[in-house]
């Protein structure tokens, strides 16, 4: 499983959180500033998938800074 990249805004540690009407999906949020670069439609059914979505989006944010 890949390591989780730090938050692109504050460099805090991201943590998984259940989301959705029935809490059936996972998204990573920063534990410090509560930011997520992941769009709503990218919520994943597994923590592994959510981690991949976070890392992809966090990497895109770094390129724009």
PDB file of N, CA, C and O in Angstrom:
ATOM      1  N   UNK A   1       0.846  -1.174   0.000  1.00  0.00           N
ATOM      2  CA  UNK A   1       0.000   0.000   0.000  1.00  0.00           C
ATOM      3  C   UNK A   1       0.891   1.235   0.000  1.00  0.00           C
ATOM      4  O   UNK A   1       1.851   1.300   0.767  1.00  0.00           O
ATOM      5  N   UNK A   2       0.589   2.219  -0.849  1.00  0.00           N
ATOM      6  CA  UNK A   2       1.442   3.409  -0.902  1.00  0.00           C
ATOM      7  C   UNK A   2       1.309   4.265   0.357  1.00  0.00           C
ATOM      8  O   UNK A   2       0.275   4.257   1.025  1.00  0.00           O
ATOM      9  N   UNK A   3       2.373   5.000   0.666  1.00  0.00           N
ATOM     10  CA  UNK A   3       2.315   5.935   1.782  1.00  0.00           C
ATOM     11  C   UNK A   3       1.417   7.103   1.411  1.00  0.00           C
ATOM     12  O   UNK A   3       1.268   7.436   0.235  1.00  0.00           O
ATOM     13  N   UNK A   4       0.822   7.721   2.418  1.00  0.00           N
ATOM     14  CA  UNK A   4      -0.063   8.854   2.187  1.00  0.00           C
ATOM     15  C   UNK A   4       0.765  10.128   2.147  1.00  0.00           C
ATOM     16  O   UNK A   4       1.562  10.384   3.050  1.00  0.00           O
ATOM     17  N   UNK A   5       0.579  10.927   1.101  1.00  0.00           N
ATOM     18  CA  UNK A   5       1.295  12.197   0.982  1.00  0.00           C
ATOM     19  C   UNK A   5       0.742  13.180   2.007  1.00  0.00           C
ATOM     20  O   UNK A   5      -0.423  13.068   2.390  1.00  0.00           O
ATOM     21  N   UNK A   6       1.546  14.139   2.461  1.00  0.00           N
ATOM     22  CA  UNK A   6       1.039  15.139   3.405  1.00  0.00           C
ATOM     23  C   UNK A   6       0.052  16.080   2.723  1.00  0.00           C
ATOM     24  O   UNK A   6      -0.028  16.138   1.496  1.00  0.00           O
ATOM     25  N   UNK A   7      -0.687  16.805   3.532  1.00  0.00           N
ATOM     26  CA  UNK A   7      -1.663  17.766   3.021  1.00  0.00           C
ATOM     27  C   UNK A   7      -0.954  18.819   2.170  1.00  0.00           C
ATOM     28  O   UNK A   7       0.064  19.362   2.599  1.00  0.00           O
ATOM     29  N   UNK A   8      -1.467  19.121   0.978  1.00  0.00           N
ATOM     30  CA  UNK A   8      -0.816  20.121   0.136  1.00  0.00           C
ATOM     31  C   UNK A   8      -0.980  21.551   0.659  1.00  0.00           C
ATOM     32  O   UNK A   8      -0.265  22.448   0.212  1.00  0.00           O
ATOM     33  N   UNK A   9      -1.899  21.782   1.587  1.00  0.00           N
ATOM     34  CA  UNK A   9      -2.126  23.133   2.124  1.00  0.00           C
ATOM     35  C   UNK A   9      -1.286  23.420   3.369  1.00  0.00           C
ATOM     36  O   UNK A   9      -0.651  24.469   3.471  1.00  0.00           O
ATOM     37  N   UNK A  10      -1.289  22.465   4.323  1.00  0.00           N
ATOM     38  CA  UNK A  10      -0.620  22.747   5.603  1.00  0.00           C
ATOM     39  C   UNK A  10       0.438  21.705   5.969  1.00  0.00           C
ATOM     40  O   UNK A  10       1.094  21.831   7.003  1.00  0.00           O
ATOM     41  N   UNK A  11       0.611  20.680   5.135  1.00  0.00           N
ATOM     42  CA  UNK A  11       1.570  19.585   5.363  1.00  0.00           C
ATOM     43  C   UNK A  11       1.192  18.700   6.545  1.00  0.00           C
ATOM     44  O   UNK A  11       2.033  17.978   7.080  1.00  0.00           O
ATOM     45  N   UNK A  12      -0.088  18.757   6.954  1.00  0.00           N
ATOM     46  CA  UNK A  12      -0.566  17.890   8.026  1.00  0.00           C
ATOM     47  C   UNK A  12      -0.759  16.462   7.547  1.00  0.00           C
ATOM     48  O   UNK A  12      -0.642  16.173   6.356  1.00  0.00           O
ATOM     49  N   UNK A  13      -1.058  15.565   8.496  1.00  0.00           N
ATOM     50  CA  UNK A  13      -1.234  14.152   8.191  1.00  0.00           C
ATOM     51  C   UNK A  13      -2.695  13.871   7.841  1.00  0.00           C
ATOM     52  O   UNK A  13      -3.586  14.171   8.635  1.00  0.00           O
ATOM     53  N   UNK A  14      -2.955  13.293   6.652  1.00  0.00           N
ATOM     54  CA  UNK A  14      -4.331  12.953   6.291  1.00  0.00           C
ATOM     55  C   UNK A  14      -4.812  11.692   7.007  1.00  0.00           C
ATOM     56  O   UNK A  14      -4.027  10.788   7.294  1.00  0.00           O
ATOM     57  N   UNK A  15      -6.110  11.649   7.289  1.00  0.00           N
ATOM     58  CA  UNK A  15      -6.715  10.498   7.945  1.00  0.00           C
ATOM     59  C   UNK A  15      -7.976  10.113   7.183  1.00  0.00           C
ATOM     60  O   UNK A  15      -8.669  10.983   6.657  1.00  0.00           O
ATOM     61  N   UNK A  16      -8.284   8.811   7.117  1.00  0.00           N
ATOM     62  CA  UNK A  16      -9.489   8.382   6.405  1.00  0.00           C
ATOM     63  C   UNK A  16     -10.750   8.713   7.201  1.00  0.00           C
ATOM     64  O   UNK A  16     -10.757   8.692   8.432  1.00  0.00           O
ATOM     65  N   UNK A  17     -11.810   9.018   6.462  1.00  0.00           N
ATOM     66  CA  UNK A  17     -13.101   9.315   7.087  1.00  0.00           C
ATOM     67  C   UNK A  17     -14.201   8.721   6.211  1.00  0.00           C
ATOM     68  O   UNK A  17     -14.144   8.808   4.984  1.00  0.00           O
ATOM     69  N   UNK A  18     -15.184   8.127   6.839  1.00  0.00           N
ATOM     70  CA  UNK A  18     -16.322   7.581   6.100  1.00  0.00           C
ATOM     71  C   UNK A  18     -17.242   8.725   5.673  1.00  0.00           C
ATOM     72  O   UNK A  18     -17.509   9.647   6.444  1.00  0.00           O
ATOM     73  N   UNK A  19     -17.721   8.648   4.429  1.00  0.00           N
ATOM     74  CA  UNK A  19     -18.628   9.654   3.886  1.00  0.00           C
ATOM     75  C   UNK A  19     -19.744   8.951   3.118  1.00  0.00           C
ATOM     76  O   UNK A  19     -19.687   7.743   2.886  1.00  0.00           O
ATOM     77  N   UNK A  20     -20.747   9.714   2.733  1.00  0.00           N
ATOM     78  CA  UNK A  20     -21.869   9.173   1.986  1.00  0.00           C
ATOM     79  C   UNK A  20     -23.108   9.135   2.859  1.00  0.00           C
ATOM     80  O   UNK A  20     -23.024   9.285   4.078  1.00  0.00           O
ATOM     81  N   UNK A  21     -24.253   8.935   2.234  1.00  0.00           N
ATOM     82  CA  UNK A  21     -25.518   8.904   2.968  1.00  0.00           C
ATOM     83  C   UNK A  21     -25.535   7.825   4.044  1.00  0.00           C
ATOM     84  O   UNK A  21     -26.074   8.027   5.131  1.00  0.00           O
ATOM     85  N   UNK A  22     -24.946   6.691   3.733  1.00  0.00           N
ATOM     86  CA  UNK A  22     -24.925   5.589   4.693  1.00  0.00           C
ATOM     87  C   UNK A  22     -23.502   5.286   5.159  1.00  0.00           C
ATOM     88  O   UNK A  22     -23.223   4.195   5.657  1.00  0.00           O
ATOM     89  N   UNK A  23     -22.609   6.259   4.995  1.00  0.00           N
ATOM     90  CA  UNK A  23     -21.199   6.122   5.391  1.00  0.00           C
ATOM     91  C   UNK A  23     -20.542   4.918   4.720  1.00  0.00           C
ATOM     92  O   UNK A  23     -19.773   4.190   5.347  1.00  0.00           O
ATOM     93  N   UNK A  24     -20.852   4.717   3.447  1.00  0.00           N
ATOM     94  CA  UNK A  24     -20.361   3.555   2.723  1.00  0.00           C
ATOM     95  C   UNK A  24     -19.084   3.821   1.937  1.00  0.00           C
ATOM     96  O   UNK A  24     -18.528   2.890   1.354  1.00  0.00           O
ATOM     97  N   UNK A  25     -18.604   5.054   1.903  1.00  0.00           N
ATOM     98  CA  UNK A  25     -17.418   5.403   1.139  1.00  0.00           C
ATOM     99  C   UNK A  25     -16.334   5.966   2.057  1.00  0.00           C
ATOM    100  O   UNK A  25     -16.599   6.348   3.197  1.00  0.00           O
ATOM    101  N   UNK A  26     -15.099   6.008   1.532  1.00  0.00           N
ATOM    102  CA  UNK A  26     -13.946   6.543   2.265  1.00  0.00           C
ATOM    103  C   UNK A  26     -13.322   7.708   1.501  1.00  0.00           C
ATOM    104  O   UNK A  26     -13.221   7.672   0.274  1.00  0.00           O
ATOM    105  N   UNK A  27     -12.909   8.732   2.230  1.00  0.00           N
ATOM    106  CA  UNK A  27     -12.164   9.877   1.689  1.00  0.00           C
ATOM    107  C   UNK A  27     -11.149  10.273   2.753  1.00  0.00           C
ATOM    108  O   UNK A  27     -11.442  10.193   3.946  1.00  0.00           O
ATOM    109  N   UNK A  28      -9.967  10.696   2.339  1.00  0.00           N
ATOM    110  CA  UNK A  28      -8.962  11.187   3.280  1.00  0.00           C
ATOM    111  C   UNK A  28      -9.127  12.687   3.461  1.00  0.00           C
ATOM    112  O   UNK A  28      -9.304  13.418   2.487  1.00  0.00           O
ATOM    113  N   UNK A  29      -9.070  13.146   4.704  1.00  0.00           N
ATOM    114  CA  UNK A  29      -9.116  14.554   5.070  1.00  0.00           C
ATOM    115  C   UNK A  29      -7.886  14.858   5.914  1.00  0.00           C
ATOM    116  O   UNK A  29      -7.403  13.985   6.635  1.00  0.00           O
ATOM    117  N   UNK A  30      -7.376  16.072   5.834  1.00  0.00           N
ATOM    118  CA  UNK A  30      -6.248  16.490   6.662  1.00  0.00           C
ATOM    119  C   UNK A  30      -6.703  16.552   8.118  1.00  0.00           C
ATOM    120  O   UNK A  30      -7.765  17.098   8.415  1.00  0.00           O
ATOM    121  N   UNK A  31      -5.909  16.001   9.014  1.00  0.00           N
ATOM    122  CA  UNK A  31      -6.266  16.003  10.433  1.00  0.00           C
ATOM    123  C   UNK A  31      -6.066  17.370  11.080  1.00  0.00           C
ATOM    124  O   UNK A  31      -6.579  17.618  12.171  1.00  0.00           O
ATOM    125  N   UNK A  32      -5.328  18.259  10.419  1.00  0.00           N
ATOM    126  CA  UNK A  32      -5.064  19.584  10.976  1.00  0.00           C
ATOM    127  C   UNK A  32      -6.067  20.617  10.460  1.00  0.00           C
ATOM    128  O   UNK A  32      -6.743  21.274  11.252  1.00  0.00           O
ATOM    129  N   UNK A  33      -6.165  20.764   9.138  1.00  0.00           N
ATOM    130  CA  UNK A  33      -7.001  21.826   8.560  1.00  0.00           C
ATOM    131  C   UNK A  33      -8.303  21.309   7.960  1.00  0.00           C
ATOM    132  O   UNK A  33      -9.110  22.104   7.477  1.00  0.00           O
ATOM    133  N   UNK A  34      -8.527  19.998   7.977  1.00  0.00           N
ATOM    134  CA  UNK A  34      -9.745  19.359   7.465  1.00  0.00           C
ATOM    135  C   UNK A  34      -9.919  19.503   5.951  1.00  0.00           C
ATOM    136  O   UNK A  34     -11.022  19.324   5.436  1.00  0.00           O
ATOM    137  N   UNK A  35      -8.852  19.820   5.248  1.00  0.00           N
ATOM    138  CA  UNK A  35      -8.900  19.989   3.793  1.00  0.00           C
ATOM    139  C   UNK A  35      -8.852  18.630   3.091  1.00  0.00           C
ATOM    140  O   UNK A  35      -8.204  17.699   3.571  1.00  0.00           O
ATOM    141  N   UNK A  36      -9.535  18.526   1.964  1.00  0.00           N
ATOM    142  CA  UNK A  36      -9.385  17.371   1.093  1.00  0.00           C
ATOM    143  C   UNK A  36      -9.353  17.854  -0.347  1.00  0.00           C
ATOM    144  O   UNK A  36     -10.233  18.608  -0.762  1.00  0.00           O
ATOM    145  N   UNK A  37      -8.356  17.435  -1.119  1.00  0.00           N
ATOM    146  CA  UNK A  37      -8.316  17.794  -2.529  1.00  0.00           C
ATOM    147  C   UNK A  37      -9.190  16.875  -3.380  1.00  0.00           C
ATOM    148  O   UNK A  37      -9.327  17.083  -4.586  1.00  0.00           O
ATOM    149  N   UNK A  38      -9.780  15.862  -2.751  1.00  0.00           N
ATOM    150  CA  UNK A  38     -10.574  14.870  -3.470  1.00  0.00           C
ATOM    151  C   UNK A  38     -11.982  15.393  -3.705  1.00  0.00           C
ATOM    152  O   UNK A  38     -12.614  15.921  -2.790  1.00  0.00           O
ATOM    153  N   UNK A  39     -12.472  15.249  -4.928  1.00  0.00           N
ATOM    154  CA  UNK A  39     -13.832  15.668  -5.269  1.00  0.00           C
ATOM    155  C   UNK A  39     -14.833  14.639  -4.752  1.00  0.00           C
ATOM    156  O   UNK A  39     -14.484  13.478  -4.535  1.00  0.00           O
ATOM    157  N   UNK A  40     -16.077  15.071  -4.558  1.00  0.00           N
ATOM    158  CA  UNK A  40     -17.112  14.180  -4.023  1.00  0.00           C
ATOM    159  C   UNK A  40     -17.283  12.916  -4.853  1.00  0.00           C
ATOM    160  O   UNK A  40     -17.494  11.837  -4.300  1.00  0.00           O
ATOM    161  N   UNK A  41     -17.195  13.036  -6.162  1.00  0.00           N
ATOM    162  CA  UNK A  41     -17.407  11.877  -7.028  1.00  0.00           C
ATOM    163  C   UNK A  41     -16.239  10.887  -6.973  1.00  0.00           C
ATOM    164  O   UNK A  41     -16.321   9.814  -7.570  1.00  0.00           O
ATOM    165  N   UNK A  42     -15.163  11.226  -6.273  1.00  0.00           N
ATOM    166  CA  UNK A  42     -13.998  10.349  -6.179  1.00  0.00           C
ATOM    167  C   UNK A  42     -13.932   9.574  -4.868  1.00  0.00           C
ATOM    168  O   UNK A  42     -12.908   8.958  -4.571  1.00  0.00           O
ATOM    169  N   UNK A  43     -14.999   9.592  -4.082  1.00  0.00           N
ATOM    170  CA  UNK A  43     -15.029   8.792  -2.858  1.00  0.00           C
ATOM    171  C   UNK A  43     -14.908   7.327  -3.250  1.00  0.00           C
ATOM    172  O   UNK A  43     -15.452   6.909  -4.272  1.00  0.00           O
ATOM    173  N   UNK A  44     -14.207   6.555  -2.452  1.00  0.00           N
ATOM    174  CA  UNK A  44     -13.925   5.158  -2.781  1.00  0.00           C
ATOM    175  C   UNK A  44     -14.532   4.213  -1.743  1.00  0.00           C
ATOM    176  O   UNK A  44     -14.787   4.603  -0.604  1.00  0.00           O
ATOM    177  N   UNK A  45     -14.754   2.982  -2.152  1.00  0.00           N
ATOM    178  CA  UNK A  45     -15.358   2.008  -1.253  1.00  0.00           C
ATOM    179  C   UNK A  45     -14.333   1.331  -0.345  1.00  0.00           C
ATOM    180  O   UNK A  45     -14.712   0.614   0.580  1.00  0.00           O
ATOM    181  N   UNK A  46     -13.035   1.550  -0.596  1.00  0.00           N
ATOM    182  CA  UNK A  46     -11.994   0.980   0.265  1.00  0.00           C
ATOM    183  C   UNK A  46     -11.019   2.078   0.698  1.00  0.00           C
ATOM    184  O   UNK A  46     -10.891   3.104   0.030  1.00  0.00           O
ATOM    185  N   UNK A  47     -10.348   1.853   1.803  1.00  0.00           N
ATOM    186  CA  UNK A  47      -9.343   2.813   2.265  1.00  0.00           C
ATOM    187  C   UNK A  47      -8.192   2.870   1.267  1.00  0.00           C
ATOM    188  O   UNK A  47      -7.643   3.943   1.016  1.00  0.00           O
ATOM    189  N   UNK A  48      -7.824   1.731   0.699  1.00  0.00           N
ATOM    190  CA  UNK A  48      -6.746   1.686  -0.287  1.00  0.00           C
ATOM    191  C   UNK A  48      -7.069   2.583  -1.483  1.00  0.00           C
ATOM    192  O   UNK A  48      -6.210   3.335  -1.942  1.00  0.00           O
ATOM    193  N   UNK A  49      -8.301   2.507  -1.988  1.00  0.00           N
ATOM    194  CA  UNK A  49      -8.716   3.347  -3.104  1.00  0.00           C
ATOM    195  C   UNK A  49      -8.749   4.819  -2.722  1.00  0.00           C
ATOM    196  O   UNK A  49      -8.369   5.676  -3.519  1.00  0.00           O
ATOM    197  N   UNK A  50      -9.198   5.116  -1.511  1.00  0.00           N
ATOM    198  CA  UNK A  50      -9.236   6.499  -1.043  1.00  0.00           C
ATOM    199  C   UNK A  50      -7.823   7.072  -0.927  1.00  0.00           C
ATOM    200  O   UNK A  50      -7.592   8.245  -1.219  1.00  0.00           O
ATOM    201  N   UNK A  51      -6.884   6.228  -0.497  1.00  0.00           N
ATOM    202  CA  UNK A  51      -5.493   6.666  -0.377  1.00  0.00           C
ATOM    203  C   UNK A  51      -4.913   7.000  -1.752  1.00  0.00           C
ATOM    204  O   UNK A  51      -4.196   7.989  -1.902  1.00  0.00           O
ATOM    205  N   UNK A  52      -5.223   6.178  -2.748  1.00  0.00           N
ATOM    206  CA  UNK A  52      -4.755   6.440  -4.116  1.00  0.00           C
ATOM    207  C   UNK A  52      -5.344   7.749  -4.650  1.00  0.00           C
ATOM    208  O   UNK A  52      -4.636   8.523  -5.295  1.00  0.00           O
ATOM    209  N   UNK A  53      -6.633   8.006  -4.389  1.00  0.00           N
ATOM    210  CA  UNK A  53      -7.271   9.244  -4.841  1.00  0.00           C
ATOM    211  C   UNK A  53      -6.622  10.450  -4.164  1.00  0.00           C
ATOM    212  O   UNK A  53      -6.354  11.459  -4.817  1.00  0.00           O
ATOM    213  N   UNK A  54      -6.368  10.350  -2.862  1.00  0.00           N
ATOM    214  CA  UNK A  54      -5.711  11.441  -2.124  1.00  0.00           C
ATOM    215  C   UNK A  54      -4.333  11.733  -2.706  1.00  0.00           C
ATOM    216  O   UNK A  54      -4.010  12.882  -3.004  1.00  0.00           O
ATOM    217  N   UNK A  55      -3.528  10.691  -2.864  1.00  0.00           N
ATOM    218  CA  UNK A  55      -2.161  10.876  -3.349  1.00  0.00           C
ATOM    219  C   UNK A  55      -2.136  11.485  -4.751  1.00  0.00           C
ATOM    220  O   UNK A  55      -1.282  12.320  -5.047  1.00  0.00           O
ATOM    221  N   UNK A  56      -3.058  11.077  -5.607  1.00  0.00           N
ATOM    222  CA  UNK A  56      -3.110  11.634  -6.955  1.00  0.00           C
ATOM    223  C   UNK A  56      -3.468  13.123  -6.897  1.00  0.00           C
ATOM    224  O   UNK A  56      -2.815  13.944  -7.542  1.00  0.00           O
ATOM    225  N   UNK A  57      -4.481  13.463  -6.142  1.00  0.00           N
ATOM    226  CA  UNK A  57      -4.911  14.866  -6.032  1.00  0.00           C
ATOM    227  C   UNK A  57      -3.900  15.720  -5.281  1.00  0.00           C
ATOM    228  O   UNK A  57      -3.655  16.863  -5.668  1.00  0.00           O
ATOM    229  N   UNK A  58      -3.313  15.195  -4.225  1.00  0.00           N
ATOM    230  CA  UNK A  58      -2.321  15.953  -3.458  1.00  0.00           C
ATOM    231  C   UNK A  58      -1.110  16.251  -4.328  1.00  0.00           C
ATOM    232  O   UNK A  58      -0.516  17.323  -4.216  1.00  0.00           O
ATOM    233  N   UNK A  59      -0.742  15.323  -5.187  1.00  0.00           N
ATOM    234  CA  UNK A  59       0.375  15.531  -6.111  1.00  0.00           C
ATOM    235  C   UNK A  59       0.080  16.608  -7.133  1.00  0.00           C
ATOM    236  O   UNK A  59       0.972  17.372  -7.500  1.00  0.00           O
ATOM    237  N   UNK A  60      -1.176  16.682  -7.606  1.00  0.00           N
ATOM    238  CA  UNK A  60      -1.574  17.727  -8.554  1.00  0.00           C
ATOM    239  C   UNK A  60      -1.503  19.096  -7.906  1.00  0.00           C
ATOM    240  O   UNK A  60      -1.083  20.067  -8.535  1.00  0.00           O
ATOM    241  N   UNK A  61      -1.912  19.173  -6.649  1.00  0.00           N
ATOM    242  CA  UNK A  61      -1.873  20.445  -5.935  1.00  0.00           C
ATOM    243  C   UNK A  61      -0.448  20.942  -5.795  1.00  0.00           C
ATOM    244  O   UNK A  61      -0.194  22.140  -5.928  1.00  0.00           O
ATOM    245  N   UNK A  62       0.501  20.027  -5.523  1.00  0.00           N
ATOM    246  CA  UNK A  62       1.903  20.424  -5.362  1.00  0.00           C
ATOM    247  C   UNK A  62       2.467  21.036  -6.648  1.00  0.00           C
ATOM    248  O   UNK A  62       3.283  21.956  -6.588  1.00  0.00           O
ATOM    249  N   UNK A  63       2.042  20.534  -7.802  1.00  0.00           N
ATOM    250  CA  UNK A  63       2.563  21.018  -9.075  1.00  0.00           C
ATOM    251  C   UNK A  63       2.158  22.457  -9.363  1.00  0.00           C
ATOM    252  O   UNK A  63       2.867  23.176 -10.068  1.00  0.00           O
ATOM    253  N   UNK A  64       1.014  22.880  -8.816  1.00  0.00           N
ATOM    254  CA  UNK A  64       0.519  24.227  -9.087  1.00  0.00           C
ATOM    255  C   UNK A  64       1.132  25.279  -8.173  1.00  0.00           C
ATOM    256  O   UNK A  64       1.023  26.473  -8.454  1.00  0.00           O
ATOM    257  N   UNK A  65       1.776  24.863  -7.084  1.00  0.00           N
ATOM    258  CA  UNK A  65       2.348  25.835  -6.133  1.00  0.00           C
ATOM    259  C   UNK A  65       3.667  26.365  -6.606  1.00  0.00           C
ATOM    260  O   UNK A  65       4.281  27.189  -5.927  1.00  0.00           O
TER     261      UNK A  65
END
